[in-house]
Amino acid sequence: AGQALRAAGGWGAVILLAGLFAAEKMRWADLRDQREASERGRAFAARLGLALPEVEVADQEGRTGPLSGFVAANDRVLVVSTTCPHCATLAPEAHGLARHVAPLGGRLVLLVIEDGGPRAKQWVSDHGMADLPWRALERHLDARLLGVEGVPALIVLGPDRRTVAHPEHGGFTSTADASSVIWTMAEW
């Protein structure tokens, strides 16, 4: 009986070590993904004139699709998070920006990060933004792929759906008509 107990304990230790190894491997993989997303995001943000990288977004019913199927020419993409207290107070400014952008041939669209917070559908409804076009990003890492490090963030797309202004860049491309681009929240 003692030998069987020692054998079982030996297997238990092996199983415990395998579990610890798998957990550590997953942690390192997550850190690698975070670093890569951050590096790619900064690279995209520094190079205005590029199309937004392709990420999966979810609609109001939870169906997923590519970001390129949602954003259009001259859109202003406001990236917010369901865990951001500042984002929760943006409804008046967001509606004002939407009214300003409409005559310019664009729209204000929301990308709502759900990572660790309530579902986007409930959040936009609770905070008075359900009438604006929106899509959900499930993970903050997806926002980093867009070059967004912090929220709220506004990305301005030009007539060819390429980035004209970006919060991580701080300026406009040489071809942008700055008078038609709203850039900082103070200008909303």
Backbone as CSV, one residue per row, in Angstrom:
resi,resn,N_x,N_y,N_z,CA_x,CA_y,CA_z,C_x,C_y,C_z
1,ALA,0.828,-1.193,0.000,0.000,0.000,0.000,0.866,1.248,0.000
2,GLY,1.961,1.237,0.744,2.855,2.383,0.798,3.504,2.665,-0.547
3,GLN,3.874,1.562,-1.226,4.492,1.733,-2.553,3.489,2.307,-3.552
4,ALA,2.243,1.887,-3.497,1.205,2.421,-4.384,0.972,3.898,-4.102
5,LEU,1.025,4.308,-2.822,0.843,5.704,-2.447,1.999,6.551,-2.973
6,ARG,3.235,6.026,-2.843,4.398,6.759,-3.365,4.311,6.895,-4.887
7,ALA,3.859,5.843,-5.569,3.719,5.880,-7.026,2.664,6.901,-7.431
8,ALA,1.560,6.927,-6.707,0.507,7.905,-7.004,1.010,9.318,-6.740
9,GLY,1.778,9.493,-5.664,2.343,10.812,-5.358,3.321,11.263,-6.427
10,GLY,4.071,10.328,-6.968,5.004,10.651,-8.042,4.281,11.133,-9.281
11,TRP,3.176,10.459,-9.617,2.376,10.882,-10.761,1.706,12.219,-10.488
12,GLY,1.287,12.424,-9.275,0.678,13.709,-8.911,1.664,14.849,-9.099
13,ALA,2.924,14.618,-8.733,3.953,15.648,-8.900,4.199,15.927,-10.381
14,VAL,4.193,14.857,-11.167,4.396,15.020,-12.612,3.249,15.837,-13.206
15,ILE,2.039,15.514,-12.796,0.867,16.235,-13.302,0.914,17.696,-12.863
16,LEU,1.296,17.940,-11.609,1.411,19.309,-11.108,2.457,20.092,-11.887
17,LEU,3.617,19.485,-12.114,4.674,20.161,-12.879,4.230,20.438,-14.317
18,ALA,3.533,19.492,-14.926,3.051,19.707,-16.295,2.056,20.857,-16.329
19,GLY,1.176,20.929,-15.331,0.215,22.038,-15.261,0.907,23.373,-15.075
20,LEU,1.906,23.415,-14.199,2.663,24.663,-13.990,3.398,25.073,-15.257
21,PHE,3.981,24.113,-15.952,4.683,24.407,-17.198,3.720,24.973,-18.242
22,ALA,2.538,24.360,-18.372,1.552,24.828,-19.356,1.077,26.239,-19.023
23,ALA,0.848,26.525,-17.739,0.415,27.867,-17.331,1.495,28.901,-17.635
24,GLU,2.741,28.558,-17.357,3.838,29.492,-17.636,4.003,29.721,-19.143
25,LYS,3.828,28.672,-19.913,3.925,28.788,-21.368,2.825,29.704,-21.901
26,MET,1.597,29.586,-21.372,0.495,30.445,-21.794,0.756,31.892,-21.396
27,ARG,1.320,32.113,-20.211,1.618,33.477,-19.766,2.634,34.130,-20.702
28,TRP,3.681,33.396,-21.076,4.691,33.940,-21.977,4.112,34.200,-23.365
29,ALA,3.228,33.323,-23.824,2.588,33.532,-25.129,1.727,34.789,-25.105
30,ASP,1.006,35.021,-24.005,0.183,36.223,-23.886,1.056,37.471,-23.856
31,LEU,2.152,37.434,-23.122,3.074,38.584,-23.091,3.663,38.851,-24.473
32,ARG,3.991,37.785,-25.201,4.517,37.945,-26.566,3.471,38.596,-27.471
33,ASP,2.216,38.126,-27.369,1.138,38.714,-28.173,0.952,40.191,-27.848
34,GLN,1.005,40.542,-26.572,0.862,41.947,-26.170,1.987,42.792,-26.762
35,ARG,3.220,42.299,-26.674,4.364,43.043,-27.202,4.253,43.215,-28.715
36,GLU,3.904,42.141,-29.416,3.785,42.221,-30.869,2.678,43.177,-31.289
37,ALA,1.545,43.120,-30.608,0.438,44.022,-30.940,0.848,45.469,-30.696
38,SER,1.537,45.717,-29.608,1.963,47.068,-29.301,2.975,47.570,-30.334
39,GLU,3.922,46.723,-30.702,4.925,47.116,-31.700,4.285,47.370,-33.053
40,ARG,3.382,46.476,-33.475,2.708,46.669,-34.759,1.837,47.910,-34.736
41,GLY,1.163,48.134,-33.619,0.305,49.306,-33.497,1.103,50.584,-33.617
42,ARG,2.230,50.669,-32.924,3.061,51.874,-33.014,3.601,52.048,-34.431
43,ALA,3.939,50.943,-35.087,4.446,51.040,-36.453,3.366,51.578,-37.381
44,PHE,2.125,51.100,-37.231,1.038,51.602,-38.070,0.732,53.058,-37.745
45,ALA,0.754,53.406,-36.461,0.415,54.766,-36.073,1.434,55.766,-36.596
46,ALA,2.665,55.351,-36.685,3.714,56.259,-37.130,3.683,56.468,-38.639
47,ARG,2.971,55.626,-39.352,2.940,55.725,-40.806,1.536,56.044,-41.268
48,LEU,1.230,57.304,-41.259,-0.089,57.726,-41.726,-0.216,57.417,-43.209
49,GLY,-1.444,57.327,-43.674,-1.690,57.024,-45.073,-1.916,55.551,-45.327
50,LEU,-1.816,54.730,-44.284,-2.058,53.304,-44.433,-3.508,52.972,-44.131
51,ALA,-3.994,51.898,-44.716,-5.312,51.385,-44.342,-5.210,50.808,-42.939
52,LEU,-6.312,50.852,-42.207,-6.304,50.262,-40.877,-6.045,48.767,-40.985
53,PRO,-5.288,48.208,-40.045,-5.082,46.759,-40.076,-6.412,46.028,-39.897
54,GLU,-6.499,44.856,-40.426,-7.743,44.088,-40.357,-7.864,43.416,-38.997
55,VAL,-8.927,43.718,-38.299,-9.268,43.042,-37.051,-10.723,42.608,-37.132
56,GLU,-11.074,41.620,-36.334,-12.451,41.145,-36.286,-13.251,42.024,-35.334
57,VAL,-14.430,42.415,-35.760,-15.341,43.190,-34.924,-16.688,42.460,-34.893
58,ALA,-17.433,42.693,-33.819,-18.739,42.042,-33.673,-19.841,43.086,-33.750
59,ASP,-20.931,42.732,-34.430,-22.061,43.657,-34.531,-23.002,43.490,-33.335
60,GLN,-24.144,44.153,-33.393,-25.099,44.157,-32.282,-25.629,42.763,-31.955
61,GLU,-25.678,41.882,-32.930,-26.170,40.525,-32.704,-25.050,39.548,-32.376
62,GLY,-23.810,40.041,-32.325,-22.675,39.182,-32.001,-22.018,38.523,-33.197
63,ARG,-22.493,38.814,-34.405,-21.868,38.262,-35.609,-20.550,38.993,-35.850
64,THR,-19.520,38.243,-36.172,-18.215,38.859,-36.398,-17.953,39.048,-37.880
65,GLY,-17.134,40.039,-38.166,-16.734,40.335,-39.526,-15.512,41.236,-39.502
66,PRO,-14.946,41.514,-40.648,-13.745,42.347,-40.706,-14.074,43.822,-40.492
67,LEU,-13.140,44.540,-39.903,-13.294,45.978,-39.701,-13.511,46.696,-41.024
68,SER,-12.851,46.229,-42.082,-12.991,46.886,-43.389,-14.429,46.841,-43.914
69,GLY,-15.223,45.904,-43.445,-16.618,45.846,-43.845,-17.497,46.823,-43.088
70,PHE,-16.933,47.494,-42.108,-17.696,48.416,-41.268,-17.320,49.870,-41.508
71,VAL,-16.037,50.181,-41.557,-15.615,51.569,-41.735,-15.698,51.959,-43.207
72,ALA,-15.923,53.249,-43.425,-16.062,53.755,-44.790,-15.175,54.987,-44.969
73,ALA,-15.127,55.497,-46.177,-14.349,56.697,-46.480,-14.806,57.857,-45.599
74,ASN,-13.866,58.640,-45.152,-14.083,59.853,-44.357,-14.683,59.601,-42.976
75,ASP,-14.692,58.357,-42.506,-15.192,58.065,-41.167,-14.226,58.567,-40.106
76,ARG,-14.793,58.902,-38.966,-14.024,59.162,-37.753,-14.293,57.969,-36.863
77,VAL,-13.241,57.271,-36.470,-13.375,56.059,-35.673,-13.016,56.413,-34.230
78,LEU,-14.009,56.408,-33.361,-13.793,56.704,-31.948,-13.676,55.383,-31.207
79,VAL,-12.492,55.137,-30.646,-12.237,53.899,-29.916,-12.457,54.185,-28.437
80,VAL,-13.374,53.435,-27.827,-13.717,53.598,-26.419,-13.677,52.229,-25.746
81,SER,-13.731,52.242,-24.420,-13.735,51.002,-23.659,-14.879,51.017,-22.661
82,THR,-15.466,49.853,-22.446,-16.560,49.753,-21.484,-16.067,49.878,-20.047
83,THR,-14.757,49.884,-19.842,-14.208,50.049,-18.495,-13.624,51.445,-18.271
84,CYS,-13.749,52.329,-19.241,-13.165,53.675,-19.165,-14.205,54.671,-18.646
85,PRO,-13.956,55.296,-17.481,-14.932,56.264,-16.968,-15.052,57.507,-17.850
86,HIS,-13.987,57.930,-18.506,-14.043,59.098,-19.397,-14.888,58.799,-20.629
87,CYS,-14.757,57.581,-21.138,-15.519,57.187,-22.330,-17.019,57.205,-22.050
88,ALA,-17.394,56.872,-20.822,-18.813,56.799,-20.458,-19.501,58.159,-20.500
89,THR,-18.738,59.245,-20.494,-19.320,60.594,-20.477,-19.268,61.279,-21.832
90,LEU,-18.893,60.573,-22.873,-18.658,61.183,-24.186,-19.888,61.344,-25.078
91,ALA,-21.050,60.922,-24.654,-22.224,60.945,-25.537,-22.485,62.321,-26.142
92,PRO,-22.504,63.419,-25.380,-22.778,64.718,-26.013,-21.732,65.102,-27.065
93,GLU,-20.456,64.869,-26.733,-19.398,65.198,-27.686,-19.454,64.292,-28.909
94,ALA,-19.747,63.015,-28.701,-19.815,62.074,-29.816,-20.948,62.446,-30.770
95,HIS,-22.097,62.812,-30.231,-23.212,63.212,-31.094,-22.904,64.524,-31.823
96,GLY,-22.221,65.435,-31.152,-21.816,66.683,-31.806,-20.846,66.433,-32.943
97,LEU,-19.894,65.550,-32.713,-18.943,65.203,-33.769,-19.652,64.506,-34.924
98,ALA,-20.591,63.632,-34.620,-21.346,62.950,-35.682,-22.092,63.962,-36.553
99,ARG,-22.689,64.976,-35.921,-23.400,66.006,-36.700,-22.426,66.826,-37.550
100,HIS,-21.225,67.070,-37.050,-20.231,67.851,-37.781,-19.671,67.069,-38.972
101,VAL,-19.476,65.784,-38.797,-18.845,64.953,-39.822,-19.805,64.619,-40.962
102,ALA,-21.089,64.526,-40.686,-22.066,64.119,-41.707,-22.013,64.978,-42.965
103,PRO,-21.984,66.324,-42.870,-21.924,67.119,-44.107,-20.600,66.966,-44.871
104,LEU,-19.575,66.433,-44.203,-18.281,66.231,-44.847,-18.210,64.886,-45.575
105,GLY,-19.320,64.140,-45.537,-19.362,62.862,-46.235,-18.882,61.688,-45.408
106,GLY,-18.776,61.857,-44.108,-18.324,60.760,-43.250,-19.290,60.509,-42.116
107,ARG,-18.902,59.602,-41.251,-19.710,59.305,-40.067,-18.774,59.170,-38.869
108,LEU,-19.337,59.289,-37.714,-18.620,58.912,-36.506,-19.041,57.487,-36.195
109,VAL,-18.068,56.587,-36.102,-18.352,55.201,-35.752,-17.589,54.864,-34.480
110,LEU,-18.192,54.049,-33.657,-17.571,53.653,-32.391,-16.999,52.247,-32.508
111,LEU,-15.797,52.078,-31.986,-15.248,50.746,-31.747,-15.183,50.619,-30.233
112,VAL,-15.956,49.694,-29.685,-16.112,49.564,-28.242,-15.345,48.328,-27.762
113,ILE,-14.332,48.560,-26.930,-13.535,47.462,-26.370,-14.285,46.886,-25.183
114,GLU,-14.537,45.579,-25.225,-15.273,44.912,-24.150,-14.369,44.226,-23.143
115,ASP,-13.101,44.180,-23.361,-12.147,43.421,-22.563,-12.290,43.720,-21.068
116,GLY,-12.886,42.799,-20.334,-13.008,42.946,-18.887,-14.177,43.792,-18.416
117,GLY,-14.992,44.279,-19.314,-16.114,45.127,-18.934,-17.433,44.551,-19.409
118,PRO,-18.502,45.347,-19.299,-19.801,44.866,-19.774,-19.818,44.722,-21.299
119,ARG,-20.825,44.062,-21.796,-20.978,43.885,-23.237,-21.224,45.243,-23.896
120,ALA,-20.709,45.421,-25.091,-20.803,46.699,-25.805,-22.253,47.113,-26.027
121,LYS,-23.111,46.178,-26.376,-24.507,46.503,-26.661,-25.162,47.169,-25.452
122,GLN,-24.934,46.632,-24.281,-25.498,47.207,-23.063,-24.841,48.552,-22.747
123,TRP,-23.523,48.637,-22.935,-22.769,49.849,-22.594,-23.215,51.034,-23.454
124,VAL,-23.314,50.847,-24.779,-23.716,51.969,-25.638,-25.139,52.408,-25.316
125,SER,-25.996,51.459,-24.964,-27.363,51.796,-24.583,-27.401,52.566,-23.273
126,ASP,-26.650,52.105,-22.290,-26.616,52.757,-20.967,-26.027,54.158,-21.021
127,HIS,-25.144,54.420,-21.982,-24.436,55.699,-22.034,-24.880,56.598,-23.188
128,GLY,-26.056,56.342,-23.750,-26.653,57.242,-24.728,-25.999,57.263,-26.091
129,MET,-25.359,56.165,-26.500,-24.690,56.138,-27.794,-25.193,55.019,-28.696
130,ALA,-26.301,54.399,-28.345,-26.810,53.265,-29.124,-27.247,53.678,-30.525
131,ASP,-27.553,54.960,-30.731,-27.991,55.409,-32.053,-26.820,55.677,-33.002
132,LEU,-25.595,55.628,-32.502,-24.414,55.787,-33.362,-24.004,54.412,-33.886
133,PRO,-23.456,54.352,-35.108,-22.981,53.058,-35.598,-21.810,52.580,-34.736
134,TRP,-21.819,51.320,-34.327,-20.753,50.802,-33.481,-20.506,49.330,-33.770
135,ARG,-19.314,48.909,-33.391,-18.928,47.502,-33.409,-18.100,47.248,-32.157
136,ALA,-18.072,46.002,-31.732,-17.346,45.618,-30.525,-16.001,44.993,-30.875
137,LEU,-15.009,45.353,-30.076,-13.712,44.686,-30.089,-13.650,43.880,-28.792
138,GLU,-13.404,42.596,-28.895,-13.428,41.780,-27.689,-12.206,41.983,-26.809
139,ARG,-11.077,42.314,-27.402,-9.837,42.406,-26.620,-9.143,43.744,-26.859
140,HIS,-8.518,44.255,-25.806,-7.740,45.483,-25.924,-6.579,45.293,-26.895
141,LEU,-6.087,44.064,-27.012,-4.995,43.796,-27.955,-5.403,44.144,-29.383
142,ASP,-6.681,43.954,-29.707,-7.150,44.305,-31.049,-7.053,45.810,-31.282
143,ALA,-7.323,46.604,-30.252,-7.173,48.058,-30.379,-5.711,48.422,-30.568
144,ARG,-4.832,47.704,-29.907,-3.399,47.967,-30.086,-2.953,47.693,-31.514
145,LEU,-3.565,46.709,-32.152,-3.237,46.448,-33.554,-3.600,47.636,-34.431
146,LEU,-4.583,48.421,-33.980,-4.965,49.637,-34.702,-4.061,50.812,-34.335
147,GLY,-3.113,50.600,-33.427,-2.210,51.655,-32.996,-2.731,52.441,-31.813
148,VAL,-3.780,51.972,-31.177,-4.378,52.689,-30.051,-3.818,52.133,-28.756
149,GLU,-3.166,52.988,-27.996,-2.606,52.584,-26.709,-3.520,52.951,-25.555
150,GLY,-4.285,54.024,-25.687,-5.180,54.463,-24.628,-6.488,54.964,-25.209
151,VAL,-7.525,54.958,-24.390,-8.842,55.407,-24.836,-9.294,56.571,-23.967
152,PRO,-10.181,57.397,-24.490,-10.729,57.381,-25.839,-9.695,57.843,-26.861
153,ALA,-9.836,57.354,-28.077,-8.922,57.706,-29.161,-9.721,57.899,-30.442
154,LEU,-9.331,58.895,-31.219,-10.018,59.186,-32.472,-9.069,58.973,-33.641
155,ILE,-9.491,58.136,-34.572,-8.735,57.884,-35.798,-9.558,58.458,-36.945
156,VAL,-8.936,59.272,-37.780,-9.628,59.915,-38.892,-9.214,59.235,-40.192
157,LEU,-10.213,58.798,-40.955,-9.955,58.164,-42.246,-10.233,59.153,-43.368
158,GLY,-9.443,59.063,-44.419,-9.604,59.948,-45.564,-10.544,59.359,-46.597
159,PRO,-10.625,60.002,-47.771,-11.548,59.554,-48.815,-11.222,58.161,-49.363
160,ASP,-9.991,57.711,-49.190,-9.614,56.373,-49.654,-9.587,55.355,-48.513
161,ARG,-10.188,55.700,-47.377,-10.249,54.864,-46.170,-8.880,54.612,-45.564
162,ARG,-7.955,55.491,-45.828,-6.628,55.385,-45.210,-6.535,56.393,-44.070
163,THR,-5.647,56.108,-43.134,-5.510,56.936,-41.941,-4.968,58.315,-42.293
164,VAL,-5.708,59.342,-41.906,-5.307,60.726,-42.126,-4.758,61.325,-40.832
165,ALA,-5.361,60.968,-39.720,-4.903,61.452,-38.416,-5.084,60.334,-37.403
166,HIS,-4.181,60.296,-36.439,-4.146,59.206,-35.481,-3.623,59.735,-34.161
167,PRO,-4.181,59.303,-33.023,-3.755,59.840,-31.734,-2.303,59.539,-31.395
168,GLU,-1.731,58.485,-31.934,-0.349,58.145,-31.622,0.633,58.875,-32.526
169,HIS,0.128,59.635,-33.495,1.004,60.358,-34.412,1.046,61.835,-34.084
170,GLY,-0.099,62.434,-33.857,-0.155,63.839,-33.480,-0.180,64.798,-34.642
171,GLY,-0.459,64.328,-35.827,-0.490,65.247,-36.960,-1.274,64.693,-38.113
172,PHE,-1.182,65.356,-39.232,-1.916,64.980,-40.427,-0.935,64.617,-41.525
173,THR,-1.408,63.868,-42.498,-0.585,63.598,-43.659,-0.477,64.882,-44.471
174,SER,0.469,64.937,-45.356,0.653,66.154,-46.144,-0.509,66.395,-47.092
175,THR,-1.272,65.344,-47.404,-2.384,65.510,-48.331,-3.697,65.820,-47.620
176,ALA,-3.692,65.811,-46.285,-4.941,66.030,-45.549,-5.322,67.499,-45.557
177,ASP,-6.589,67.740,-45.705,-7.127,69.079,-45.550,-7.476,69.237,-44.075
178,ALA,-6.595,69.846,-43.324,-6.755,69.934,-41.875,-8.037,70.659,-41.481
179,SER,-8.567,71.510,-42.333,-9.796,72.212,-41.981,-10.999,71.279,-41.950
180,SER,-10.906,70.134,-42.620,-12.037,69.210,-42.634,-11.843,68.043,-41.671
181,VAL,-10.761,68.072,-40.931,-10.457,66.966,-40.024,-10.569,67.450,-38.592
182,ILE,-11.394,66.782,-37.814,-11.461,67.100,-36.389,-10.480,66.188,-35.695
183,TRP,-9.605,66.773,-34.876,-8.501,65.968,-34.353,-8.566,65.784,-32.867
184,THR,-8.652,66.831,-32.090,-8.622,66.661,-30.642,-10.006,66.797,-30.060
185,MET,-10.195,66.225,-28.908,-11.493,66.315,-28.257,-11.842,67.757,-27.922
186,ALA,-10.859,68.586,-27.702,-11.128,69.992,-27.396,-11.807,70.678,-28.574
187,GLU,-11.572,70.216,-29.784,-12.174,70.807,-30.968,-13.577,70.300,-31.239
188,TRP,-14.044,69.286,-30.516,-15.374,68.746,-30.756,-16.354,69.790,-30.329
